[in-house]
Amino acid sequence: MRKLLFTALVCCAAGSVLAQDYSNTAEQANRLNALVKAYPQSASLKSLTKTNGGKDIWLLTIGSGKTENKPAIAVIGGVEGNHLLGTELAIGFAEQLLKASGTDSIKNLLSRTTYYVFPNMSPDAMEQYFSKLRNGRTGNATATDDDRDGKTDEDGWDDLDGDGKITFLRVESVTGDYKVHPDDARVLIKADISKGEKGKYKLLTEGIDNDKDGHFNEDGEGGMAFNKNLTYNHKTFAPGAGDYPASEKETRAMLDFLYDAFNVYAVVSFGTNNNLSNPIPYNPQAAAQRIVAGLLEPDAKVNGMVSDLYNKVTGTKDAPRSNVTGGDVLSWGYFHYGRYSFSTPGWWVPKARPDTAKKEKAFTVEDVTANYLRWASQQGITNTFTEWKTIQHPDFPGQKVEVGGIDPYVMMNPPYKMVEPVVKKHTEFLVKLASHQPEISIENLKTEKLANGLTRVSLDLINKGGLSTHSKLGERSYFIKKIKLAVQTSGKQEVVGGRKIHLLNSIDANGSESFSWVIKGTGKLVIEAGCPTAGNTSIEVNL
Amino acid sequence: MKRFSKKILTSLLVLITGMTVHAQLPNQVFKAAGSPVNPKVTVTWNRYYDHAGISEICKKIAAAYPDLAKLQSIGKSFEGRDLWCLTITDFKKGNPDRKPGMYIDGNIHSNEIQGAEFALYTAWYLTESFGDTKFIQELLEDKVFYIVPTINPDARDSYMHKPNTGSSPRSGVIPVDNDGDGQVNEDSYDDINNDGHITMMRRKNPNGRWKLDPKDSRNMIQVGPDEKGEYELLGIEGIDNDGDGRVNEDGYTFEYDPNRDWGWGWQPNYIQNGAYKYPFSLPENRAVMEFVMKHPNIAAAQSFHNAGGMILRGPGGQEDIGTYNAQDIAVYDAIAKKGEELIPGYKYLVVYKDLYSAYGGELDWFYAGRGIYTYSNELWTPYLMYMRDATRDPFDNASFSFDRYLLFQDAFVPWKEYDHPQYGKIEVGGMKKNFGRAHPGFLLESDAHRNMAFSIYHCFHTPKLEVSEITEKDLGDGLKEVTAVIYNGRLMPTHSSQDAKNKIERPDYITLTTSGKILSGMQVENRDLNLSKEQTNNPQTIEVPNIPGLGSVTVKWIVQGGGKYTVNVDSKKGGTASASK
């Protein structure tokens, strides 16, 4: 009876359709635990480490049977601590996929593909959203000296208007470089000096110069940012990046797991970087550098193909261009891990059309904040802008200082009620991506008797998938296994012609390679082929 | 019976070793200049020690000199061996954590063994010479040495106790699938003749292109283009264990390169051969990094490798040419050129340009990542065989003649016939693993001493700060101007320019303590022309970005009232200084 009640509760939690807002750490853990309880055959959960803030880094493995032996996609959320949607996408994907795991198509998918879901790589930072002070934090709980003055966390934000969120300060000043947006007086934009414009305001984040060093909020609570802490093009010494790459426990926990997960062929991360809406173009110079800085040509083609798939499935458009800044997971996945690597924010503020009923006109100056406010108003979203309000500020005696501006989080994360369809489309994308998975297959087996007890065996090794068995760059990596084709003789059988073991770097999408051997002996012979990223197969040969 | 005799033998051995521990009687010995005459810790410096042997020497030094040496484990290796660190300083004078420090390690490449003995010799010499050498007393009053003899103890033991060549394992012992076939360490070297040395395989073959060297028949030389050969060389001693058509392609003898694992300019394996998963993904290097991060007083560092007789500085990669800037190179040059003088046969070289490109090396992280002036010495040079230029080529006749006339053929395994499962009748032989890279015993101590002398010179030139002047000037109206000059008496600045550029370490603090009220504080840019830059916030403690080597900084304060002044200098890498007036 008790068990029944418990199961019922779990089911409710697993559904969790009633949620009104994004999940905090505890709720995330509850949802993940509910999944493994509800779908023990298809999901397992493991804490890889605890952050310096004492929070678990979860890994949810989805698949059936021996998951480590099947080609896998890694799905990474919480890449940036202020991107709540990324974690929601990762957990939501797991929920929707598992909910459908009884259907033939998903059952079939999970029998041949493994998903490694890292729901939240920034739990320390993300918890800030659920605290008394919302400030868009991206740094974890490691104490850092961001401005490298010998003191840690000595000048953070201050909630001057006591509204529980960190917004902005505008200070009237003759040396200010900001002016009011011509179409929306709430918004500040940079004055264009080249057009003879003059600024009226200094724009700062909300706070005080606590350590009186002339800089505002330059070294507050919040240490390393996961998406700056990885190894490719790491910006050593920059705030949030760390004194050396992979300095943080959560970073290392993910890398340690993934480097040993030889079956992963693609990494999909949810964060501000985006190579799914617009693929990274092939740049021959960058690709040819000794320290490879651009996608190799075949890999750029794959990026293009997967981007087409993404745009078709999600129907998204007008994505803002993104710049990878170094230390990020998108770059790491490709340049260092050697796998196909994709990233998307999942959602961005749509382009707001002027509402003619309200006599709105197209903006004379394009600005993301102005666009957001117009879109929000059309959607009936309120309470995401703090009206400018004059305060007394100790660092600007006698000057007019106002607190106000756009709230943290709202430009990167849609209101929770809009999340569900986003999750649905991204789940569909992750499912469709797996249908292109590389798959090794032995075809066209032929045996020719050359004499009594002497047989020529030939076959074609084929990759049936839409992706190459290895990214072109990955072929060079030491942490990716090669395709092994091995003849397993038994008894008195002997390979008298050809090689007993072949190691191949890769087979292209829909590509094939032919092999033959001369075998002395009789009976049954087994030929095995495969690699972790494309699966294993074998065939029995009658000599 | 068998057991019984073994026991007797063990006791006998204990007795004999026990006897050697005792020092000589003072009246039996006569001091050779510059060497400890009657050391408390007796170490034989013409042989090598495995990790247990090194541990024991470390413990003896720490036990014999509690006021000069402290032993700690800074972490564990992959297989759980302690990474021993000896802290050597005069613990009775000053706070060791605040003295400018020098970090020394050896043996990061596990087959490059003598680095451990060289580092250990430094610890031994400093402690044993302290009593009667004034220079060492002063040095240890000012400075602290952190000496980690081996930072790769697992594979050091593997090198000594398992079959290897002189160049293997080089790596640590974490297993790696080198050939990417899904199996790990399935095809290592094979010690066909069971002698602990992996040497060469040759086979008589009229189509071969090699013959015996007429000058020394142990040596193989290539025949001329128009000459018929007698032998073929089949490579390094081994068998195709996994039947994949390749010999020795995946063994414990090479997994990765620990000196491509450091957190500056790190590149993955496909760009930098030997790199592991990410910077400091090897536990031994991680322990060193964490130790260095906890000791911001480390201003100088030395790592010992072999071979070739080199004093190396970075950059390891061409991309870092700009990182090593002119001011820092001047310091590097000054110290290393002295090193060339102190260690005959050694040349001062730059890694990327004179050797090869190497990303993620230890010396680059120490310098570029922490702002520490660092050298790697490639110990042993064939120059030392006959005090003239020679090569490290194992087929070089000089090696054979040195082995014949000075080592009495102890370094060579004579060719002998064996049956090989794939090659049939072959011969196995060649230079032993302890020759070619490791010093022969009789040359070990003198080269260790010379390299130690270079480290001491290096450490001597870490900053030494003093408050050389405090001057008070009356400005009238009860106001006083107090000027202080801080002098650095050694070559190194308190911040290398790489450090200053990236603010790796905090500024130096110069603090005035007085009963008067400090109204303003400033760093003086030009005292004669009265140029200065005010620090409005917290004027009592002036923060200066650097105190240059063999140079000074001047600061001044405007004080109301006051009288007695104390100036304290507090620098992470430069130590502390204080004066009152």
Interface residues (C-beta under 8 A of the other chain):
Chain A: D145 R148 D149 G150 D211 K212 D213 T231 T236 F237 D243 Y244 P245 A246 S247 R252 L255 D256 Y259 R290 I291 V292 F335 H336 G338 L473 R476 S477 Y478 F479 I480 K481 K482 K484 R499 K500 I501 L503 C531 P532
Chain B: V176 D177 N178 D179 G180 D181 G182 D242 G243 D244 G245 G263 W264 W266 Q267 P268 N269 Y270 I271 K277 Y278 P279 F280 S281 M289 M293 E319 W365 G369 N502 K503 I504 R506 P507 T536 N537 N538 E543
